[in-house]
Structure formats: C-alpha cells, structure tokens
Amino acid sequence: MKVVYDPEVDILTIVFSEADVEESHEDRSGAILDYDASGNLVGLEILNASKQVNNPLQLEHVITG
C-alpha cells in the first residue's frame, strides 16, 4: 500500500494495488474510488484533502491484534 499527498493539488491518494484502474467513481464527499477490471478496489483519492483530513501530511501506522 502506498499513501501520497500532493499539496499543490490538495489530493491524498491511497493505492491498495498496482493493478490498472479500469473504472472510477466519485462520491458526494469528494472521494474517488478506483477499481480494476475485476471490480476490486485498487485505490482511493480524496479531493480537497486539507479540508477533509485533519493533517494530510501526518500518517500514523497502527497494527492491532
């Protein structure tokens, strides 16, 4: 998994898989969901991230269990 924040365009991208994106859907909140040819979620883009995420420059990695 890869997380990228681009402050110039204010987009936070989370890539779950390196598979090619076949289809994308934007929901009302400004999130774009990317799917591969089999319909699996492969990525997520959050538009206007600085307004939707507390601090897009900070990442906390937590493993439970």
MIMAR-873710 format. One record per atom (N, C-alpha, C, O, CB): residue number from 1; residue in three letters; chain; atom name; x, y, z. Coordinates in nm, 4 decimals. Glycine has a CB too. Example, Ala and Ser with C-alpha at 12.3 -4.5 7.8 and 13.67 -1.06 7.14 Angstrom:
+-----+------+-----+------+----------+----------+----------+
| seq | type | mol | atom |       xx |       yy |       zz |
+-----+------+-----+------+----------+----------+----------+
|   1 |  Ala |   A |    N |   1.3190 |  -0.5690 |   0.7800 |
|   1 |  Ala |   A |   CA |   1.2300 |  -0.4500 |   0.7800 |
|   1 |  Ala |   A |    C |   1.3200 |  -0.3300 |   0.7800 |
|   1 |  Ala |   A |    O |   1.4236 |  -0.3319 |   0.8465 |
|   1 |  Ala |   A |   CB |   1.1308 |  -0.4473 |   0.9046 |
|   2 |  Ser |   A |    N |   1.2850 |  -0.2250 |   0.7080 |
|   2 |  Ser |   A |   CA |   1.3670 |  -0.1060 |   0.7140 |
|   2 |  Ser |   A |    C |   1.2900 |   0.0030 |   0.7870 |
|   2 |  Ser |   A |    O |   1.3409 |   0.1138 |   0.8039 |
|   2 |  Ser |   A |   CB |   1.4084 |  -0.0598 |   0.5725 |
+-----+------+-----+------+----------+----------+----------+
***
This chain:
+-----+------+-----+------+----------+----------+----------+
| seq | type | mol | atom |       xx |       yy |       zz |
+-----+------+-----+------+----------+----------+----------+
|   1 |  Met |   A |    N |   0.0849 |  -0.1159 |   0.0000 |
|   1 |  Met |   A |   CA |   0.0000 |   0.0000 |   0.0000 |
|   1 |  Met |   A |    C |   0.0901 |   0.1230 |   0.0000 |
|   1 |  Met |   A |    O |   0.1964 |   0.1250 |   0.0622 |
|   1 |  Met |   A |   CB |  -0.0970 |  -0.0007 |   0.1217 |
|   2 |  Lys |   A |    N |   0.0444 |   0.2255 |  -0.0716 |
|   2 |  Lys |   A |   CA |   0.1214 |   0.3488 |  -0.0815 |
|   2 |  Lys |   A |    C |   0.0269 |   0.4655 |  -0.0560 |
|   2 |  Lys |   A |    O |  -0.0855 |   0.4673 |  -0.1062 |
|   2 |  Lys |   A |   CB |   0.1911 |   0.3617 |  -0.2210 |
|   3 |  Val |   A |    N |   0.0733 |   0.5640 |   0.0229 |
|   3 |  Val |   A |   CA |  -0.0048 |   0.6836 |   0.0521 |
|   3 |  Val |   A |    C |   0.0749 |   0.8038 |   0.0040 |
|   3 |  Val |   A |    O |   0.1920 |   0.8196 |   0.0388 |
|   3 |  Val |   A |   CB |  -0.0382 |   0.6950 |   0.2050 |
|   4 |  Val |   A |    N |   0.0104 |   0.8896 |  -0.0771 |
|   4 |  Val |   A |   CA |   0.0775 |   1.0067 |  -0.1329 |
|   4 |  Val |   A |    C |  -0.0124 |   1.1279 |  -0.1132 |
|   4 |  Val |   A |    O |  -0.1313 |   1.1233 |  -0.1448 |
|   4 |  Val |   A |   CB |   0.1114 |   0.9862 |  -0.2839 |
|   5 |  Tyr |   A |    N |   0.0447 |   1.2369 |  -0.0607 |
|   5 |  Tyr |   A |   CA |  -0.0278 |   1.3635 |  -0.0533 |
|   5 |  Tyr |   A |    C |   0.0425 |   1.4640 |  -0.1414 |
|   5 |  Tyr |   A |    O |   0.1629 |   1.4857 |  -0.1272 |
|   5 |  Tyr |   A |   CB |  -0.0376 |   1.4153 |   0.0930 |
|   6 |  Asp |   A |    N |  -0.0313 |   1.5261 |  -0.2329 |
|   6 |  Asp |   A |   CA |   0.0224 |   1.6289 |  -0.3222 |
|   6 |  Asp |   A |    C |  -0.0381 |   1.7627 |  -0.2805 |
|   6 |  Asp |   A |    O |  -0.1533 |   1.7912 |  -0.3134 |
|   6 |  Asp |   A |   CB |  -0.0092 |   1.5965 |  -0.4736 |
|   7 |  Pro |   A |    N |   0.0389 |   1.8462 |  -0.2074 |
|   7 |  Pro |   A |   CA |  -0.0157 |   1.9721 |  -0.1584 |
|   7 |  Pro |   A |    C |  -0.0475 |   2.0728 |  -0.2696 |
|   7 |  Pro |   A |    O |  -0.1308 |   2.1614 |  -0.2505 |
|   7 |  Pro |   A |   CB |   0.0807 |   2.0337 |  -0.0617 |
|   8 |  Glu |   A |    N |   0.0171 |   2.0601 |  -0.3834 |
|   8 |  Glu |   A |   CA |  -0.0091 |   2.1540 |  -0.4935 |
|   8 |  Glu |   A |    C |  -0.1518 |   2.1425 |  -0.5448 |
|   8 |  Glu |   A |    O |  -0.2135 |   2.2430 |  -0.5801 |
|   8 |  Glu |   A |   CB |   0.0886 |   2.1297 |  -0.6082 |
|   9 |  Val |   A |    N |  -0.2048 |   2.0202 |  -0.5490 |
|   9 |  Val |   A |   CA |  -0.3426 |   1.9988 |  -0.5963 |
|   9 |  Val |   A |    C |  -0.4347 |   1.9570 |  -0.4818 |
|   9 |  Val |   A |    O |  -0.5546 |   1.9379 |  -0.5020 |
|   9 |  Val |   A |   CB |  -0.3454 |   1.8921 |  -0.7073 |
|  10 |  Asp |   A |    N |  -0.3778 |   1.9426 |  -0.3604 |
|  10 |  Asp |   A |   CA |  -0.4516 |   1.9081 |  -0.2394 |
|  10 |  Asp |   A |    C |  -0.5290 |   1.7773 |  -0.2542 |
|  10 |  Asp |   A |    O |  -0.6480 |   1.7696 |  -0.2239 |
|  10 |  Asp |   A |   CB |  -0.5468 |   2.0202 |  -0.2033 |
|  11 |  Ile |   A |    N |  -0.4572 |   1.6738 |  -0.3022 |
|  11 |  Ile |   A |   CA |  -0.5167 |   1.5413 |  -0.3196 |
|  11 |  Ile |   A |    C |  -0.4361 |   1.4388 |  -0.2399 |
|  11 |  Ile |   A |    O |  -0.3135 |   1.4326 |  -0.2495 |
|  11 |  Ile |   A |   CB |  -0.5221 |   1.5020 |  -0.4702 |
|  12 |  Leu |   A |    N |  -0.5074 |   1.3594 |  -0.1617 |
|  12 |  Leu |   A |   CA |  -0.4478 |   1.2485 |  -0.0884 |
|  12 |  Leu |   A |    C |  -0.4850 |   1.1205 |  -0.1611 |
|  12 |  Leu |   A |    O |  -0.6032 |   1.0922 |  -0.1806 |
|  12 |  Leu |   A |   CB |  -0.4955 |   1.2454 |   0.0610 |
|  13 |  Thr |   A |    N |  -0.3847 |   1.0428 |  -0.2013 |
|  13 |  Thr |   A |   CA |  -0.4071 |   0.9203 |  -0.2772 |
|  13 |  Thr |   A |    C |  -0.3591 |   0.8007 |  -0.1959 |
|  13 |  Thr |   A |    O |  -0.2486 |   0.8009 |  -0.1416 |
|  13 |  Thr |   A |   CB |  -0.3350 |   0.9260 |  -0.4141 |
|  14 |  Ile |   A |    N |  -0.4435 |   0.6994 |  -0.1887 |
|  14 |  Ile |   A |   CA |  -0.4066 |   0.5745 |  -0.1240 |
|  14 |  Ile |   A |    C |  -0.4172 |   0.4648 |  -0.2296 |
|  14 |  Ile |   A |    O |  -0.5246 |   0.4403 |  -0.2846 |
|  14 |  Ile |   A |   CB |  -0.4980 |   0.5442 |   0.0012 |
|  15 |  Val |   A |    N |  -0.3054 |   0.3996 |  -0.2569 |
|  15 |  Val |   A |   CA |  -0.3006 |   0.2945 |  -0.3582 |
|  15 |  Val |   A |    C |  -0.2938 |   0.1607 |  -0.2861 |
|  15 |  Val |   A |    O |  -0.1996 |   0.1343 |  -0.2114 |
|  15 |  Val |   A |   CB |  -0.1784 |   0.3131 |  -0.4553 |
|  16 |  Phe |   A |    N |  -0.3944 |   0.0762 |  -0.3088 |
|  16 |  Phe |   A |   CA |  -0.4003 |  -0.0549 |  -0.2451 |
|  16 |  Phe |   A |    C |  -0.3340 |  -0.1619 |  -0.3304 |
|  16 |  Phe |   A |    O |  -0.2831 |  -0.2610 |  -0.2780 |
|  16 |  Phe |   A |   CB |  -0.5445 |  -0.0933 |  -0.2172 |
|  17 |  Ser |   A |    N |  -0.3344 |  -0.1420 |  -0.4623 |
|  17 |  Ser |   A |   CA |  -0.2821 |  -0.2413 |  -0.5557 |
|  17 |  Ser |   A |    C |  -0.2269 |  -0.1689 |  -0.6773 |
|  17 |  Ser |   A |    O |  -0.2760 |  -0.0624 |  -0.7146 |
|  17 |  Ser |   A |   CB |  -0.3921 |  -0.3438 |  -0.5970 |
|  18 |  Glu |   A |    N |  -0.1254 |  -0.2264 |  -0.7387 |
|  18 |  Glu |   A |   CA |  -0.0665 |  -0.1671 |  -0.8590 |
|  18 |  Glu |   A |    C |  -0.1414 |  -0.2072 |  -0.9857 |
|  18 |  Glu |   A |    O |  -0.0958 |  -0.1774 |  -1.0961 |
|  18 |  Glu |   A |   CB |   0.0792 |  -0.2077 |  -0.8709 |
|  19 |  Ala |   A |    N |  -0.2551 |  -0.2739 |  -0.9714 |
|  19 |  Ala |   A |   CA |  -0.3361 |  -0.3143 |  -1.0870 |
|  19 |  Ala |   A |    C |  -0.3827 |  -0.1900 |  -1.1624 |
|  19 |  Ala |   A |    O |  -0.4000 |  -0.0833 |  -1.1035 |
|  19 |  Ala |   A |   CB |  -0.4583 |  -0.4003 |  -1.0421 |
|  20 |  Asp |   A |    N |  -0.4027 |  -0.2050 |  -1.2931 |
|  20 |  Asp |   A |   CA |  -0.4517 |  -0.0945 |  -1.3748 |
|  20 |  Asp |   A |    C |  -0.5925 |  -0.0550 |  -1.3326 |
|  20 |  Asp |   A |    O |  -0.6764 |  -0.1403 |  -1.3038 |
|  20 |  Asp |   A |   CB |  -0.4494 |  -0.1322 |  -1.5234 |
|  21 |  Val |   A |    N |  -0.6171 |   0.0756 |  -1.3296 |
|  21 |  Val |   A |   CA |  -0.7502 |   0.1261 |  -1.2971 |
|  21 |  Val |   A |    C |  -0.8366 |   0.1161 |  -1.4215 |
|  21 |  Val |   A |    O |  -0.8037 |   0.1716 |  -1.5264 |
|  21 |  Val |   A |   CB |  -0.7444 |   0.2731 |  -1.2445 |
|  22 |  Glu |   A |    N |  -0.9467 |   0.0452 |  -1.4087 |
|  22 |  Glu |   A |   CA |  -1.0396 |   0.0248 |  -1.5200 |
|  22 |  Glu |   A |    C |  -1.1582 |   0.1200 |  -1.5105 |
|  22 |  Glu |   A |    O |  -1.2146 |   0.1610 |  -1.6120 |
|  22 |  Glu |   A |   CB |  -1.0889 |  -0.1203 |  -1.5226 |
|  23 |  Glu |   A |    N |  -1.1951 |   0.1547 |  -1.3878 |
|  23 |  Glu |   A |   CA |  -1.3162 |   0.2350 |  -1.3666 |
|  23 |  Glu |   A |    C |  -1.2996 |   0.3168 |  -1.2387 |
|  23 |  Glu |   A |    O |  -1.2377 |   0.2706 |  -1.1428 |
|  23 |  Glu |   A |   CB |  -1.4437 |   0.1441 |  -1.3583 |
|  24 |  Ser |   A |    N |  -1.3550 |   0.4385 |  -1.2373 |
|  24 |  Ser |   A |   CA |  -1.3514 |   0.5242 |  -1.1191 |
|  24 |  Ser |   A |    C |  -1.4894 |   0.5817 |  -1.0935 |
|  24 |  Ser |   A |    O |  -1.5657 |   0.6085 |  -1.1863 |
|  24 |  Ser |   A |   CB |  -1.2480 |   0.6374 |  -1.1358 |
|  25 |  His |   A |    N |  -1.5201 |   0.6003 |  -0.9655 |
|  25 |  His |   A |   CA |  -1.6480 |   0.6598 |  -0.9258 |
|  25 |  His |   A |    C |  -1.6207 |   0.7657 |  -0.8203 |
|  25 |  His |   A |    O |  -1.5502 |   0.7400 |  -0.7227 |
|  25 |  His |   A |   CB |  -1.7476 |   0.5514 |  -0.8720 |
|  26 |  Glu |   A |    N |  -1.6767 |   0.8854 |  -0.8397 |
|  26 |  Glu |   A |   CA |  -1.6634 |   0.9913 |  -0.7405 |
|  26 |  Glu |   A |    C |  -1.7921 |   0.9998 |  -0.6594 |
|  26 |  Glu |   A |    O |  -1.9020 |   1.0030 |  -0.7148 |
|  26 |  Glu |   A |   CB |  -1.6313 |   1.1274 |  -0.8081 |
|  27 |  Asp |   A |    N |  -1.7764 |   1.0035 |  -0.5261 |
|  27 |  Asp |   A |   CA |  -1.8963 |   1.0192 |  -0.4441 |
|  27 |  Asp |   A |    C |  -1.9128 |   1.1656 |  -0.4035 |
|  27 |  Asp |   A |    O |  -1.8286 |   1.2491 |  -0.4366 |
|  27 |  Asp |   A |   CB |  -1.8893 |   0.9284 |  -0.3188 |
|  28 |  Arg |   A |    N |  -2.0173 |   1.1958 |  -0.3342 |
|  28 |  Arg |   A |   CA |  -2.0511 |   1.3336 |  -0.2983 |
|  28 |  Arg |   A |    C |  -1.9470 |   1.4011 |  -0.2105 |
|  28 |  Arg |   A |    O |  -1.9328 |   1.5233 |  -0.2149 |
|  28 |  Arg |   A |   CB |  -2.1829 |   1.3363 |  -0.2285 |
|  29 |  Ser |   A |    N |  -1.8757 |   1.3256 |  -0.1327 |
|  29 |  Ser |   A |   CA |  -1.7811 |   1.3844 |  -0.0377 |
|  29 |  Ser |   A |    C |  -1.6487 |   1.4244 |  -0.1021 |
|  29 |  Ser |   A |    O |  -1.5612 |   1.4781 |  -0.0343 |
|  29 |  Ser |   A |   CB |  -1.7547 |   1.2874 |   0.0744 |
|  30 |  Gly |   A |    N |  -1.6327 |   1.3991 |  -0.2312 |
|  30 |  Gly |   A |   CA |  -1.5081 |   1.4337 |  -0.2982 |
|  30 |  Gly |   A |    C |  -1.4062 |   1.3219 |  -0.2947 |
|  30 |  Gly |   A |    O |  -1.2866 |   1.3464 |  -0.3106 |
|  30 |  Gly |   A |   CB |  -1.4495 |   1.5561 |  -0.2365 |
|  31 |  Ala |   A |    N |  -1.4519 |   1.1999 |  -0.2741 |
|  31 |  Ala |   A |   CA |  -1.3633 |   1.0836 |  -0.2772 |
|  31 |  Ala |   A |    C |  -1.3843 |   1.0101 |  -0.4090 |
|  31 |  Ala |   A |    O |  -1.4975 |   0.9896 |  -0.4528 |
|  31 |  Ala |   A |   CB |  -1.3894 |   0.9889 |  -0.1556 |
|  32 |  Ile |   A |    N |  -1.2744 |   0.9711 |  -0.4709 |
|  32 |  Ile |   A |   CA |  -1.2800 |   0.8952 |  -0.5954 |
|  32 |  Ile |   A |    C |  -1.2312 |   0.7539 |  -0.5664 |
|  32 |  Ile |   A |    O |  -1.1197 |   0.7343 |  -0.5181 |
|  32 |  Ile |   A |   CB |  -1.1941 |   0.9629 |  -0.7079 |
|  33 |  Leu |   A |    N |  -1.3154 |   0.6562 |  -0.5961 |
|  33 |  Leu |   A |   CA |  -1.2813 |   0.5154 |  -0.5760 |
|  33 |  Leu |   A |    C |  -1.2393 |   0.4569 |  -0.7096 |
|  33 |  Leu |   A |    O |  -1.3118 |   0.4693 |  -0.8083 |
|  33 |  Leu |   A |   CB |  -1.4010 |   0.4356 |  -0.5149 |
|  34 |  Asp |   A |    N |  -1.1229 |   0.3931 |  -0.7138 |
|  34 |  Asp |   A |   CA |  -1.0690 |   0.3330 |  -0.8359 |
|  34 |  Asp |   A |    C |  -1.0793 |   0.1810 |  -0.8285 |
|  34 |  Asp |   A |    O |  -1.0465 |   0.1202 |  -0.7266 |
|  34 |  Asp |   A |   CB |  -0.9221 |   0.3762 |  -0.8578 |
|  35 |  Tyr |   A |    N |  -1.1253 |   0.1204 |  -0.9381 |
|  35 |  Tyr |   A |   CA |  -1.1457 |  -0.0248 |  -0.9450 |
|  35 |  Tyr |   A |    C |  -1.0685 |  -0.0847 |  -1.0625 |
|  35 |  Tyr |   A |    O |  -1.0484 |  -0.0191 |  -1.1647 |
|  35 |  Tyr |   A |   CB |  -1.2960 |  -0.0577 |  -0.9579 |
|  36 |  Asp |   A |    N |  -1.0257 |  -0.2094 |  -1.0469 |
|  36 |  Asp |   A |   CA |  -0.9609 |  -0.2806 |  -1.1571 |
|  36 |  Asp |   A |    C |  -1.0666 |  -0.3475 |  -1.2446 |
|  36 |  Asp |   A |    O |  -1.1862 |  -0.3312 |  -1.2204 |
|  36 |  Asp |   A |   CB |  -0.8603 |  -0.3858 |  -1.1032 |
|  37 |  Ala |   A |    N |  -1.0237 |  -0.4221 |  -1.3452 |
|  37 |  Ala |   A |   CA |  -1.1150 |  -0.4859 |  -1.4411 |
|  37 |  Ala |   A |    C |  -1.2068 |  -0.5884 |  -1.3753 |
|  37 |  Ala |   A |    O |  -1.3143 |  -0.6173 |  -1.4279 |
|  37 |  Ala |   A |   CB |  -1.0354 |  -0.5532 |  -1.5516 |
|  38 |  Ser |   A |    N |  -1.1660 |  -0.6440 |  -1.2604 |
|  38 |  Ser |   A |   CA |  -1.2484 |  -0.7429 |  -1.1899 |
|  38 |  Ser |   A |    C |  -1.3418 |  -0.6794 |  -1.0870 |
|  38 |  Ser |   A |    O |  -1.4158 |  -0.7497 |  -1.0183 |
|  38 |  Ser |   A |   CB |  -1.1593 |  -0.8445 |  -1.1213 |
|  39 |  Gly |   A |    N |  -1.3383 |  -0.5473 |  -1.0764 |
|  39 |  Gly |   A |   CA |  -1.4238 |  -0.4783 |  -0.9807 |
|  39 |  Gly |   A |    C |  -1.3656 |  -0.4643 |  -0.8419 |
|  39 |  Gly |   A |    O |  -1.4355 |  -0.4232 |  -0.7492 |
|  39 |  Gly |   A |   CB |  -1.5519 |  -0.5482 |  -0.9710 |
|  40 |  Asn |   A |    N |  -1.2370 |  -0.4983 |  -0.8259 |
|  40 |  Asn |   A |   CA |  -1.1708 |  -0.4850 |  -0.6960 |
|  40 |  Asn |   A |    C |  -1.1263 |  -0.3407 |  -0.6735 |
|  40 |  Asn |   A |    O |  -1.0775 |  -0.2753 |  -0.7657 |
|  40 |  Asn |   A |   CB |  -1.0499 |  -0.5805 |  -0.6866 |
|  41 |  Leu |   A |    N |  -1.1429 |  -0.2916 |  -0.5520 |
|  41 |  Leu |   A |   CA |  -1.0974 |  -0.1582 |  -0.5169 |
|  41 |  Leu |   A |    C |  -0.9447 |  -0.1563 |  -0.5160 |
|  41 |  Leu |   A |    O |  -0.8826 |  -0.2340 |  -0.4435 |
|  41 |  Leu |   A |   CB |  -1.1545 |  -0.1145 |  -0.3792 |
|  42 |  Val |   A |    N |  -0.8838 |  -0.0687 |  -0.5954 |
|  42 |  Val |   A |   CA |  -0.7383 |  -0.0636 |  -0.6031 |
|  42 |  Val |   A |    C |  -0.6819 |   0.0702 |  -0.5555 |
|  42 |  Val |   A |    O |  -0.5613 |   0.0830 |  -0.5345 |
|  42 |  Val |   A |   CB |  -0.6935 |  -0.0903 |  -0.7449 |
|  43 |  Gly |   A |    N |  -0.7693 |   0.1699 |  -0.5387 |
|  43 |  Gly |   A |   CA |  -0.7191 |   0.2983 |  -0.4933 |
|  43 |  Gly |   A |    C |  -0.8301 |   0.3914 |  -0.4493 |
|  43 |  Gly |   A |    O |  -0.9479 |   0.3697 |  -0.4775 |
|  43 |  Gly |   A |   CB |  -0.6389 |   0.3632 |  -0.6015 |
|  44 |  Leu |   A |    N |  -0.7883 |   0.4962 |  -0.3790 |
|  44 |  Leu |   A |   CA |  -0.8794 |   0.5962 |  -0.3269 |
|  44 |  Leu |   A |    C |  -0.8112 |   0.7316 |  -0.3365 |
|  44 |  Leu |   A |    O |  -0.6959 |   0.7459 |  -0.2960 |
|  44 |  Leu |   A |   CB |  -0.9213 |   0.5643 |  -0.1806 |
|  45 |  Glu |   A |    N |  -0.8806 |   0.8301 |  -0.3893 |
|  45 |  Glu |   A |   CA |  -0.8287 |   0.9660 |  -0.3948 |
|  45 |  Glu |   A |    C |  -0.9243 |   1.0557 |  -0.3174 |
|  45 |  Glu |   A |    O |  -1.0457 |   1.0488 |  -0.3364 |
|  45 |  Glu |   A |   CB |  -0.8116 |   1.0150 |  -0.5427 |
|  46 |  Ile |   A |    N |  -0.8696 |   1.1397 |  -0.2304 |
|  46 |  Ile |   A |   CA |  -0.9510 |   1.2343 |  -0.1552 |
|  46 |  Ile |   A |    C |  -0.9188 |   1.3740 |  -0.2055 |
|  46 |  Ile |   A |    O |  -0.8082 |   1.4244 |  -0.1865 |
|  46 |  Ile |   A |   CB |  -0.9257 |   1.2223 |  -0.0012 |
|  47 |  Leu |   A |    N |  -1.0173 |   1.4360 |  -0.2703 |
|  47 |  Leu |   A |   CA |  -1.0020 |   1.5707 |  -0.3227 |
|  47 |  Leu |   A |    C |  -1.0160 |   1.6717 |  -0.2094 |
|  47 |  Leu |   A |    O |  -1.0854 |   1.6452 |  -0.1112 |
|  47 |  Leu |   A |   CB |  -1.1056 |   1.5985 |  -0.4337 |
|  48 |  Asn |   A |    N |  -0.9510 |   1.7866 |  -0.2219 |
|  48 |  Asn |   A |   CA |  -0.9537 |   1.8890 |  -0.1162 |
|  48 |  Asn |   A |    C |  -0.9186 |   1.8270 |   0.0184 |
|  48 |  Asn |   A |    O |  -0.9863 |   1.8497 |   0.1186 |
|  48 |  Asn |   A |   CB |  -1.0926 |   1.9570 |  -0.1088 |
|  49 |  Ala |   A |    N |  -0.8128 |   1.7492 |   0.0185 |
|  49 |  Ala |   A |   CA |  -0.7752 |   1.6692 |   0.1361 |
|  49 |  Ala |   A |    C |  -0.7527 |   1.7537 |   0.2610 |
|  49 |  Ala |   A |    O |  -0.7869 |   1.7103 |   0.3710 |
|  49 |  Ala |   A |   CB |  -0.6499 |   1.5901 |   0.1063 |
|  50 |  Ser |   A |    N |  -0.6966 |   1.8724 |   0.2466 |
|  50 |  Ser |   A |   CA |  -0.6683 |   1.9533 |   0.3654 |
|  50 |  Ser |   A |    C |  -0.7959 |   1.9977 |   0.4360 |
|  50 |  Ser |   A |    O |  -0.7916 |   2.0360 |   0.5529 |
|  50 |  Ser |   A |   CB |  -0.5860 |   2.0752 |   0.3272 |
|  51 |  Lys |   A |    N |  -0.9077 |   1.9929 |   0.3675 |
|  51 |  Lys |   A |   CA |  -1.0367 |   2.0282 |   0.4277 |
|  51 |  Lys |   A |    C |  -1.1101 |   1.9051 |   0.4817 |
|  51 |  Lys |   A |    O |  -1.2051 |   1.9186 |   0.5589 |
|  51 |  Lys |   A |   CB |  -1.1245 |   2.1001 |   0.3250 |
|  52 |  Gln |   A |    N |  -1.0667 |   1.7854 |   0.4416 |
|  52 |  Gln |   A |   CA |  -1.1379 |   1.6631 |   0.4805 |
|  52 |  Gln |   A |    C |  -1.0592 |   1.5744 |   0.5765 |
|  52 |  Gln |   A |    O |  -1.1167 |   1.4881 |   0.6429 |
|  52 |  Gln |   A |   CB |  -1.1725 |   1.5840 |   0.3578 |
|  53 |  Val |   A |    N |  -0.9287 |   1.5953 |   0.5839 |
|  53 |  Val |   A |   CA |  -0.8418 |   1.5142 |   0.6689 |
|  53 |  Val |   A |    C |  -0.7740 |   1.6088 |   0.7681 |
|  53 |  Val |   A |    O |  -0.7284 |   1.7163 |   0.7292 |
|  53 |  Val |   A |   CB |  -0.7354 |   1.4337 |   0.5835 |
|  54 |  Asn |   A |    N |  -0.7667 |   1.5699 |   0.8961 |
|  54 |  Asn |   A |   CA |  -0.7088 |   1.6592 |   0.9971 |
|  54 |  Asn |   A |    C |  -0.5719 |   1.7131 |   0.9575 |
|  54 |  Asn |   A |    O |  -0.5491 |   1.8338 |   0.9642 |
|  54 |  Asn |   A |   CB |  -0.6975 |   1.5869 |   1.1290 |
|  55 |  Asn |   A |    N |  -0.4814 |   1.6263 |   0.9167 |
|  55 |  Asn |   A |   CA |  -0.3484 |   1.6692 |   0.8748 |
|  55 |  Asn |   A |    C |  -0.2986 |   1.5724 |   0.7675 |
|  55 |  Asn |   A |    O |  -0.2436 |   1.4674 |   0.8005 |
|  55 |  Asn |   A |   CB |  -0.2492 |   1.6749 |   0.9965 |
|  56 |  Pro |   A |    N |  -0.3170 |   1.6060 |   0.6397 |
|  56 |  Pro |   A |   CA |  -0.2779 |   1.5131 |   0.5341 |
|  56 |  Pro |   A |    C |  -0.1275 |   1.4892 |   0.5252 |
|  56 |  Pro |   A |    O |  -0.0837 |   1.3986 |   0.4543 |
|  56 |  Pro |   A |   CB |  -0.3272 |   1.5639 |   0.4029 |
|  57 |  Leu |   A |    N |  -0.0476 |   1.5694 |   0.5963 |
|  57 |  Leu |   A |   CA |   0.0973 |   1.5496 |   0.5958 |
|  57 |  Leu |   A |    C |   0.1426 |   1.4514 |   0.7033 |
|  57 |  Leu |   A |    O |   0.2587 |   1.4104 |   0.7049 |
|  57 |  Leu |   A |   CB |   0.1678 |   1.6825 |   0.6152 |
|  58 |  Gln |   A |    N |   0.0523 |   1.4135 |   0.7926 |
|  58 |  Gln |   A |   CA |   0.0861 |   1.3216 |   0.9013 |
|  58 |  Gln |   A |    C |   0.0218 |   1.1856 |   0.8763 |
|  58 |  Gln |   A |    O |  -0.0960 |   1.1774 |   0.8415 |
|  58 |  Gln |   A |   CB |   0.0405 |   1.3788 |   1.0378 |
|  59 |  Leu |   A |    N |   0.0987 |   1.0806 |   0.8938 |
|  59 |  Leu |   A |   CA |   0.0489 |   0.9450 |   0.8736 |
|  59 |  Leu |   A |    C |   0.0814 |   0.8617 |   0.9966 |
|  59 |  Leu |   A |    O |   0.1963 |   0.8573 |   1.0407 |
|  59 |  Leu |   A |   CB |   0.1101 |   0.8811 |   0.7457 |
|  60 |  Glu |   A |    N |  -0.0185 |   0.7966 |   1.0513 |
|  60 |  Glu |   A |   CA |   0.0010 |   0.7081 |   1.1648 |
|  60 |  Glu |   A |    C |  -0.0276 |   0.5661 |   1.1188 |
|  60 |  Glu |   A |    O |  -0.1338 |   0.5394 |   1.0625 |
|  60 |  Glu |   A |   CB |  -0.0900 |   0.7484 |   1.2851 |
|  61 |  His |   A |    N |   0.0641 |   0.4765 |   1.1418 |
|  61 |  His |   A |   CA |   0.0520 |   0.3364 |   1.1015 |
|  61 |  His |   A |    C |   0.0276 |   0.2536 |   1.2277 |
|  61 |  His |   A |    O |   0.1113 |   0.2510 |   1.3180 |
|  61 |  His |   A |   CB |   0.1807 |   0.2869 |   1.0246 |
|  62 |  Val |   A |    N |  -0.0869 |   0.1864 |   1.2335 |
|  62 |  Val |   A |   CA |  -0.1232 |   0.1089 |   1.3522 |
|  62 |  Val |   A |    C |  -0.1583 |  -0.0334 |   1.3097 |
|  62 |  Val |   A |    O |  -0.2366 |  -0.0546 |   1.2171 |
|  62 |  Val |   A |   CB |  -0.2425 |   0.1750 |   1.4285 |
|  63 |  Ile |   A |    N |  -0.0992 |  -0.1295 |   1.3787 |
|  63 |  Ile |   A |   CA |  -0.1317 |  -0.2703 |   1.3571 |
|  63 |  Ile |   A |    C |  -0.1887 |  -0.3231 |   1.4880 |
|  63 |  Ile |   A |    O |  -0.1260 |  -0.3119 |   1.5933 |
|  63 |  Ile |   A |   CB |  -0.0052 |  -0.3538 |   1.3107 |
|  64 |  Thr |   A |    N |  -0.3092 |  -0.3813 |   1.4802 |
|  64 |  Thr |   A |   CA |  -0.3700 |  -0.4354 |   1.6025 |
|  64 |  Thr |   A |    C |  -0.3759 |  -0.5867 |   1.5935 |
|  64 |  Thr |   A |    O |  -0.3652 |  -0.6439 |   1.4850 |
|  64 |  Thr |   A |   CB |  -0.5120 |  -0.3771 |   1.6250 |
|  65 |  Gly |   A |    N |  -0.3925 |  -0.6494 |   1.7047 |
|  65 |  Gly |   A |   CA |  -0.4177 |  -0.7899 |   1.7041 |
|  65 |  Gly |   A |    C |  -0.3098 |  -0.8736 |   1.7519 |
|  65 |  Gly |   A |    O |  -0.3231 |  -0.9959 |   1.7548 |
|  65 |  Gly |   A |   CB |  -0.4510 |  -0.8312 |   1.5773 |
+-----+------+-----+------+----------+----------+----------+
***
